[in-house]
Amino acid sequence: MKKIFFGIILLLFCTGFVNAQNFANRQMEYLAQLMNCEIPKTTATFNCAQVGVPLPLLAEYNEFNQLNHLGIVLFTPEVKNLAGKPVCNFLERMFLELFLQKTEAEMKKLLTEYKITLNLPLRNNTFRNTLSYALTYTLQEASEYIITKDSLTWTCLWKSENERFSLNFPANYDLILGLDKKEAEEQIIKQLQNFHCSNAALIPMTIDLGNLKPLNSKIYVLEGVRLFIKNMNTNLYFKKNETEEFDLIFDRNFPEESISNLFMHPDKKSAGIKMQITQRIYGNLTQKYELNLSDFLCFMKDDYDIYAGIEKCTAQEVELTVIFRSKYFNCYQMLYVQASPENFFDKKGTLKTTFYTYIPNQNIKNLYKEVIEKKTFKLD
């Protein structure tokens, strides 16, 4: 009998361990534990009276069958695509966590911990009821939804004829993603290793020819935005063909302009270029993996503003840095590339790259200097 009892205990322990593997991160597991309602096993909407808001909840699973989003349904998929899924998912998740608190004091404490400021007219003299009304009616019936972001803070504002509701929260990746640095690094490694770009369509460009400036008799530049230094920018380079039309340069006779274009305007030219990534991760460790450049750039292009800077370009050697500034968070990703021209133009060999992730705004300049170590690249 004892053996049967311990067998049952062991089985329950193992079952609990397996279930824990179905969560994409610790916060998902934490939210699931707060709820007394059953959560769907696949992506679906469901109801939970315990939350106290007359709106459905959403459970989403990733490609590994892990629960990676749990929140109150506040946005349609179309709005998420337009406004940015990370921010919309954060709001849905945060409000769910807020309503799962037992008391209003705990709700306000959570807002203070997250450094979130809510601006809404108090109704019924209770914070919980006021917030429930705001989510149920103001958000659902708003005629305007305005999102703004400065270097530190997101502000979301919903307005209708008679109602107004807004909130401010820090643009920190750990808050918005619900991940600490180690989890965020592990997640991006897993995402990159399993990512294959499905959008093979050409990316159209609309160029006002009046904005093209001649660099010399053959090359024209569409000047973009600079970051830190003049040579770290979003420039695009063109040349005239035989019919006097402008082509985006990809020509080994113009290697610097071609390689810069390759990162600034990812298209089919990057397909087949292999890269070996050494990613610097938490605890001063590294992890190595391989990827196609086209998949890497496709993965990054929607969520980041991309800047490229060529440090060295000879017949034998190319060195450049590509900085990815997040559109959602107060951080950067940075890729340092060591290669040869044939890696790009003949698609032979492999780009050797070092990848630094989730670099805080205040640290990027120092890290950039440390990695490049070029006295001629004086930072602004």
Helices and strands as residue ranges (DSSP letters): H 2-20, H 26-34, E 44-46, G 49-51, E 57-61, E 67-72, H 77-83, H 85-99, H 104-114, E 117-119, H 127-133, I 134-138, H 139-141, E 144-149, E 153-159, E 164-170, H 173-177, H 181-193, G 209-211, E 212-214, E 219-222, E 236-240, E 246-248, H 255-264, G 268-270, E 274-281, E 285-292, H 293-301, E 304-313, E 318-326, E 331-339, H 341-345, E 350-360, G 361-363, H 364-372
